[in-house]
Every structure is written in C-alpha cells, then in structure tokens.
Amino acid sequence: MNSIQRPPASPRKRNNKMPKNSFSLIAAPHTPMEGDGALALDRIPALAAHLARDGVTGVFVAGTTGEGQSLTTDERRLVAEKWCADGKERGLKVIVHVGGNCLADAESLARHAARWGADAISAMAPFFFKPGGVEELVDFCASIAQCAAPIPFYFYHIPDLTGVDLPMVRFLELSKRAIPSMAGIKYTSGDLIDFQNCLRFGDGSFDILYGTDESLLAGLSLGARGAVGSSYNFAAPLYRRLVAAFEAGDLDSARKIQAESVLLIETIAPYGYTAAAKSVMALVGIDCGPARRPLAALDAGGRARLKDDLERIGFFDWVRAWGE
C-alpha cells in the first residue's frame, strides 16, 4: 500500500473533453482489497490489463463501484496515483472521482489528481447537506474544478444515491460560464428526457456519458457516444458486441444482447450487487477481494451459488474475449 514516490514531471496540455473518435466504454473499476478491508494496490496492474484486453477505453476511479465514499482521503490519493500510473501504461484514459461531502477534501483530491496526470476529474453532489438548487450545485463544483484546471471536469449525476435530482440541462447552461473546464456529465439517471436535452445542449458540445448498463441501448439510440458502467469490469465484451450491433444497424442482435445484460444484473443483484460483483471479478480471473463494511462479503456458499447461476444463464460464453 505504499504511495508512488513522486508525480509525473510536467503535465501535458489537455483538451476540454475525452476523445470521441469512437464509442468510449469506460469501466468504473473496483478498488481491490484484502480480506481485512485494507487496500490491495498491487492488484490494480492486473485489473488494468484485464480491462484493456476486454476493449475498455477508460476508467472512472473511486466512484460508486470503487467504493470511494468508504475510503479515507489518503486512500483515495493512493488509488488515484496507482491508476494514473498503471491505467495509462495500458492506454486507458483515467477519470478520477474526487467528490464527497467535504468541499475542502474534494478540492485537495482535485489538485492531487491533476498533479498525478489524470485525464479528467469528476465530482458528485454532496449528499448530506445538499445544495438547494442548480446555482448552489454549480458553485460547489466550480470550486472543485478550478483546483484541477485546465483538465476536464465531469459532473457525476447519480440522484438515486445522492438524493440531489436537479435538471442537468440547467446545470450545463450555468456551468458553461462558471466552469471553464466543464466537459460533460456522467449521467446515471433514468430521466431520458433530461438526458436527451443534455446531449443536444450547445449543439452537442458537452460529453454526456451514459451511466446505466442495463439500458445502454436506450442511451445509444438517443445519441450517447460514451458510457461509464460497473458491469464493464467483467462483461465489457458483451457491451462491445452490443455497441457493434447497434452501429451496424442490427437492432435485433442489439436488443438480444441488452436483454442478456439485464439478466446478468438481475442475477447478481440479489446477492448484494457490489460485493457480488467483486466475486464475479474473481470468477473471470481478477481477485479484487471483498467489499468494505458495511457491505457484507459473500461466503463460500454464496460464491458457489452465484457461479452456478452465472453458468446457467450463459455468462461465461457472453464474456469471451472481445474479437473471438
């Protein structure tokens, strides 16, 4: 769990959003842990290699899937450092999530991510004392973004967890002036009207990353050119086939693959999604350890039943290496 000794020498000049030459499939990687909940940073290189091999183009570090809000601020720095080193070595774009309830901590994490060469930063809304409106949320995010400027800033919209459900198109309107490094939104909400309005705002000048794996096809049909997801950790080949089918105009195949994605998530969720998803990672050869408390890890019996359920639905055939 030792920190890398020093950040990269001089950060390169960056554009204001992630590359959009092709569809960006961005995994929200798990944070590997030991059995006692301590960080297992030495497992990140294998995870980065696995994601790159499966066709993932970037990582969204220390968000919900990465259990960022269960990590200390120092631990989040260590995780960011490791991903900025090993993720980039594998050609992955690295977005570091720095958000939380304490503005000063978020600002410190933003400065740290910029110093270590992150390609972008992101922050969710504070979820204990909540902003009263869009103006307050933009002001909060502007303070964070300016600490890492000029690297791109993405707002992380996940109202089911933060309880902050404000119109994102209005957020874009205000942040266009207030946040010079504003690049887009990681959009994890079922409000597809607002999502579409965000895609169209400013003639599509913002990068709106779709954040619900089970309905990626809906995001594609509305014009999404990138997505961030949890199940991309262990099922990226499935989603690559979905995107390829959609882009080829084969909607029947795309719908079939999306249905497989839904079945996959519905199979994992009853076991407790985050802990079970980490168990799935072990089944595909990448040991990320247990989830951190208060989330309960699966016991041996639960892991065996989960494996049986995944075999029954055909999961291991769905996630054969991309390109096979």
C-alpha positions as CSV (number, residue, x, y, z in Angstrom):
1,M,0.0,0.0,0.0
2,N,3.0,2.3,-0.4
3,S,2.5,5.5,-2.4
4,I,4.3,6.1,-5.6
5,Q,7.3,8.3,-4.8
6,R,6.6,11.3,-6.9
7,P,4.1,12.5,-9.5
8,P,5.0,12.7,-13.2
9,A,7.2,15.6,-14.1
10,S,5.2,18.1,-16.2
11,P,1.5,17.5,-17.1
12,R,0.7,17.7,-20.8
13,K,-1.7,20.3,-22.1
14,R,-5.2,18.7,-22.3
15,N,-8.3,19.2,-24.4
16,N,-11.5,20.0,-22.6
17,K,-13.2,16.6,-23.1
18,M,-12.4,13.0,-23.6
19,P,-11.6,11.8,-27.1
20,K,-14.7,10.9,-29.1
21,N,-13.3,9.2,-32.2
22,S,-15.2,6.0,-31.3
23,F,-17.6,4.9,-28.6
24,S,-16.0,5.2,-25.2
25,L,-16.6,2.3,-23.0
26,I,-15.4,3.4,-19.5
27,A,-15.3,0.9,-16.6
28,A,-15.9,2.1,-13.1
29,P,-13.2,-0.2,-11.6
30,H,-13.5,-2.0,-8.2
31,T,-11.0,-1.0,-5.6
32,P,-9.1,-4.2,-4.8
33,M,-9.0,-5.0,-1.1
34,E,-7.5,-7.6,1.2
35,G,-9.7,-9.8,3.4
36,D,-9.5,-7.3,6.2
37,G,-10.6,-4.4,4.0
38,A,-7.1,-2.9,3.5
39,L,-6.2,-1.7,0.1
40,A,-4.6,-4.2,-2.3
41,L,-3.0,-1.7,-4.7
42,D,-0.7,-4.4,-6.1
43,R,-3.7,-5.9,-7.9
44,I,-4.5,-2.8,-9.9
45,P,-2.0,-3.6,-12.7
46,A,-3.7,-6.9,-13.4
47,L,-7.1,-5.3,-13.4
48,A,-5.9,-2.6,-15.8
49,A,-4.5,-5.2,-18.2
50,H,-7.8,-7.1,-18.0
51,L,-9.9,-4.1,-18.8
52,A,-7.6,-3.0,-21.7
53,R,-7.7,-6.6,-23.1
54,D,-11.5,-6.6,-23.0
55,G,-11.8,-3.4,-25.0
56,V,-12.4,-0.9,-22.3
57,T,-11.1,2.6,-23.2
58,G,-11.0,4.3,-19.8
59,V,-11.6,4.1,-16.1
60,F,-13.7,6.1,-13.7
61,V,-11.8,5.7,-10.4
62,A,-13.2,5.8,-6.9
63,G,-16.8,6.4,-7.8
64,T,-19.7,4.2,-6.5
65,T,-18.3,0.9,-7.8
66,G,-14.8,1.8,-6.5
67,E,-16.3,2.4,-3.0
68,G,-14.8,5.9,-3.0
69,Q,-17.0,7.1,-0.2
70,S,-15.8,4.2,2.0
71,L,-12.2,5.2,1.5
72,T,-10.2,7.7,3.5
73,T,-8.9,10.7,1.7
74,D,-5.4,9.4,1.9
75,E,-6.6,6.0,0.5
76,R,-8.3,7.8,-2.4
77,R,-5.0,9.5,-3.2
78,L,-3.2,6.2,-3.3
79,V,-5.8,4.6,-5.5
80,A,-5.7,7.6,-7.9
81,E,-1.9,7.5,-8.1
82,K,-1.9,3.8,-8.9
83,W,-4.5,4.2,-11.6
84,C,-2.8,7.2,-13.2
85,A,0.4,5.1,-13.4
86,D,-0.9,1.6,-14.4
87,G,-4.0,2.6,-16.2
88,K,-2.1,5.0,-18.5
89,E,0.5,2.3,-19.1
90,R,-2.2,0.2,-20.6
91,G,-3.6,3.0,-22.7
92,L,-6.6,3.7,-20.6
93,K,-7.9,7.2,-20.1
94,V,-8.2,7.9,-16.3
95,I,-11.0,9.9,-14.8
96,V,-10.6,10.4,-11.1
97,H,-13.7,10.9,-9.0
98,V,-12.9,13.4,-6.2
99,G,-16.4,14.3,-4.9
100,G,-17.9,14.0,-1.5
101,N,-19.5,15.9,1.3
102,C,-16.4,18.0,2.3
103,L,-15.5,20.7,-0.2
104,A,-12.0,21.1,1.1
105,D,-11.3,17.4,0.7
106,A,-12.7,17.4,-2.8
107,E,-10.5,20.4,-3.7
108,S,-7.5,18.7,-2.3
109,L,-8.2,15.5,-4.2
110,A,-8.7,17.5,-7.4
111,R,-5.3,19.2,-7.1
112,H,-3.8,15.8,-6.4
113,A,-5.4,14.2,-9.5
114,A,-4.2,17.0,-11.7
115,R,-0.7,16.7,-10.3
116,W,-0.6,13.0,-11.0
117,G,-1.7,13.3,-14.6
118,A,-5.4,12.3,-14.5
119,D,-7.1,12.9,-17.9
120,A,-10.2,14.3,-16.2
121,I,-11.8,14.6,-12.8
122,S,-15.4,14.2,-11.6
123,A,-17.5,15.0,-8.6
124,M,-20.9,14.0,-7.4
125,A,-23.2,16.3,-5.5
126,P,-22.7,16.5,-1.7
127,F,-25.3,14.1,-0.2
128,F,-25.6,15.0,3.4
129,F,-26.0,18.8,3.4
130,K,-27.5,19.1,-0.1
131,P,-27.4,22.1,-2.5
132,G,-30.7,23.9,-2.5
133,G,-30.7,24.4,-6.3
134,V,-28.7,24.3,-9.5
135,E,-26.9,27.5,-8.7
136,E,-25.6,26.2,-5.5
137,L,-24.5,22.9,-7.1
138,V,-22.7,24.7,-9.9
139,D,-20.9,26.9,-7.4
140,F,-19.8,23.8,-5.4
141,C,-18.5,22.1,-8.5
142,A,-16.8,25.2,-9.8
143,S,-14.7,25.4,-6.6
144,I,-13.5,21.8,-7.2
145,A,-13.0,22.1,-10.9
146,Q,-10.8,25.2,-10.7
147,C,-8.4,23.3,-8.4
148,A,-7.5,21.0,-11.3
149,A,-7.9,23.3,-14.2
150,P,-7.4,23.1,-17.1
151,I,-8.1,19.3,-17.1
152,P,-11.7,18.4,-18.0
153,F,-14.4,18.3,-15.3
154,Y,-17.3,15.9,-15.4
155,F,-20.3,16.2,-13.0
156,Y,-21.4,12.8,-11.7
157,H,-25.2,12.8,-11.7
158,I,-26.5,9.9,-9.6
159,P,-29.6,11.1,-7.8
160,D,-30.7,7.7,-6.5
161,L,-27.7,7.7,-4.2
162,T,-27.1,11.4,-3.6
163,G,-30.7,12.5,-3.3
164,V,-29.9,15.5,-5.4
165,D,-32.1,15.4,-8.5
166,L,-31.8,18.7,-10.4
167,P,-32.3,19.4,-14.1
168,M,-28.9,18.7,-15.7
169,V,-29.6,20.8,-18.8
170,R,-29.9,23.8,-16.5
171,F,-26.6,22.7,-14.8
172,L,-24.9,22.8,-18.3
173,E,-26.4,26.2,-19.0
174,L,-24.9,27.7,-15.9
175,S,-21.6,25.7,-15.8
176,K,-20.8,26.7,-19.4
177,R,-20.0,30.1,-17.9
178,A,-19.0,29.2,-14.4
179,I,-16.7,26.2,-15.1
180,P,-14.3,26.8,-18.0
181,S,-13.1,23.2,-17.8
182,M,-16.6,21.8,-17.9
183,A,-16.5,18.8,-20.2
184,G,-19.7,16.9,-19.5
185,I,-21.7,14.6,-17.2
186,K,-21.6,11.0,-16.1
187,Y,-25.3,10.6,-16.3
188,T,-26.7,7.8,-14.1
189,S,-30.4,8.6,-14.0
190,G,-33.5,7.2,-15.7
191,D,-34.7,10.6,-16.9
192,L,-34.1,10.1,-20.6
193,I,-35.8,13.4,-21.5
194,D,-33.3,15.4,-19.5
195,F,-30.5,13.1,-20.8
196,Q,-31.6,13.9,-24.4
197,N,-31.7,17.6,-23.6
198,C,-28.2,17.4,-22.3
199,L,-27.0,15.6,-25.4
200,R,-28.5,18.3,-27.6
201,F,-27.5,21.3,-25.5
202,G,-25.0,23.6,-27.2
203,D,-25.2,21.6,-30.4
204,G,-23.8,18.6,-28.6
205,S,-20.7,20.4,-27.3
206,F,-20.7,18.5,-24.0
207,D,-19.7,14.9,-23.4
208,I,-22.7,13.1,-21.8
209,L,-21.6,9.7,-20.6
210,Y,-24.5,7.2,-20.2
211,G,-24.4,5.5,-16.8
212,T,-27.0,2.7,-16.7
213,D,-25.6,-0.6,-18.0
214,E,-29.0,-2.3,-18.3
215,S,-30.3,0.3,-20.7
216,L,-27.2,1.2,-22.7
217,L,-29.1,0.6,-25.9
218,A,-31.5,3.4,-25.0
219,G,-28.6,5.7,-24.5
220,L,-27.1,4.7,-27.8
221,S,-30.4,5.3,-29.6
222,L,-30.6,8.8,-28.2
223,G,-27.0,9.6,-29.4
224,A,-24.7,8.7,-26.5
225,R,-21.1,8.3,-27.6
226,G,-19.7,7.1,-24.4
227,A,-20.8,5.2,-21.2
228,V,-19.5,4.5,-17.7
229,G,-20.5,1.3,-16.0
230,S,-19.9,-1.2,-13.3
231,S,-20.5,-4.4,-15.2
232,Y,-18.0,-3.3,-17.8
233,N,-15.4,-4.6,-15.3
234,F,-16.4,-8.2,-16.0
235,A,-18.7,-8.0,-19.1
236,A,-17.1,-5.5,-21.4
237,P,-17.1,-7.9,-24.4
238,L,-20.8,-8.2,-24.1
239,Y,-21.3,-4.5,-24.3
240,R,-18.7,-4.2,-27.1
241,R,-20.9,-6.6,-29.1
242,L,-23.9,-4.5,-28.2
243,V,-22.3,-1.3,-29.5
244,A,-21.1,-3.0,-32.6
245,A,-24.5,-4.5,-33.4
246,F,-26.1,-1.1,-32.9
247,E,-23.6,0.7,-35.1
248,A,-24.1,-2.0,-37.8
249,G,-27.9,-1.3,-37.7
250,D,-28.6,-4.8,-36.4
251,L,-31.2,-3.9,-33.8
252,D,-32.4,-7.4,-33.3
253,S,-29.0,-8.5,-32.1
254,A,-28.5,-5.3,-30.1
255,R,-31.8,-5.9,-28.3
256,K,-30.9,-9.6,-27.6
257,I,-27.5,-8.6,-26.1
258,Q,-29.1,-5.8,-24.0
259,A,-31.6,-8.4,-22.6
260,E,-28.6,-10.6,-21.7
261,S,-27.2,-7.6,-19.8
262,V,-30.4,-7.1,-17.9
263,L,-30.5,-10.8,-17.0
264,L,-26.9,-10.6,-15.8
265,I,-27.5,-7.7,-13.5
266,E,-30.7,-9.3,-12.2
267,T,-28.8,-12.5,-11.5
268,I,-26.1,-10.6,-9.5
269,A,-28.2,-8.1,-7.6
270,P,-30.0,-10.4,-5.1
271,Y,-26.6,-11.3,-3.7
272,G,-25.9,-7.7,-2.9
273,Y,-24.6,-6.1,-6.0
274,T,-21.2,-4.5,-5.0
275,A,-20.0,-7.5,-3.0
276,A,-21.3,-10.0,-5.6
277,A,-19.7,-8.0,-8.5
278,K,-16.4,-8.3,-6.8
279,S,-16.9,-12.0,-6.5
280,V,-17.7,-12.1,-10.2
281,M,-14.3,-10.5,-10.9
282,A,-12.6,-13.4,-9.2
283,L,-14.5,-15.8,-11.4
284,V,-13.1,-14.0,-14.5
285,G,-9.6,-14.2,-13.1
286,I,-9.1,-10.9,-11.3
287,D,-9.2,-11.1,-7.5
288,C,-10.5,-7.7,-6.2
289,G,-11.2,-9.1,-2.7
290,P,-14.3,-8.3,-0.6
291,A,-16.3,-5.1,-0.4
292,R,-15.6,-2.9,2.6
293,R,-18.0,-2.8,5.5
294,P,-20.9,-2.1,6.0
295,L,-21.3,-4.1,2.8
296,A,-21.3,-7.8,3.6
297,A,-19.0,-10.1,1.6
298,L,-20.3,-13.3,0.1
299,D,-19.4,-16.5,2.0
300,A,-18.2,-19.6,0.2
301,G,-21.7,-20.9,-0.3
302,G,-22.9,-17.7,-1.7
303,R,-20.0,-17.5,-4.2
304,A,-20.7,-21.1,-5.3
305,R,-24.4,-20.4,-5.8
306,L,-23.6,-17.2,-7.8
307,K,-21.2,-19.1,-10.0
308,D,-23.9,-21.7,-10.7
309,D,-26.4,-19.0,-11.5
310,L,-24.0,-17.3,-13.9
311,E,-23.2,-20.6,-15.7
312,R,-26.9,-21.3,-16.0
313,I,-27.6,-18.1,-17.9
314,G,-24.6,-18.4,-20.1
315,F,-22.5,-15.6,-18.7
316,F,-19.1,-17.2,-19.3
317,D,-19.9,-17.5,-23.0
318,W,-21.1,-13.9,-23.2
319,V,-17.9,-12.5,-21.9
320,R,-15.4,-14.5,-24.1
321,A,-12.6,-12.2,-25.2
322,W,-13.6,-9.3,-27.5
323,G,-12.9,-10.2,-31.1
324,E,-13.1,-14.0,-30.7
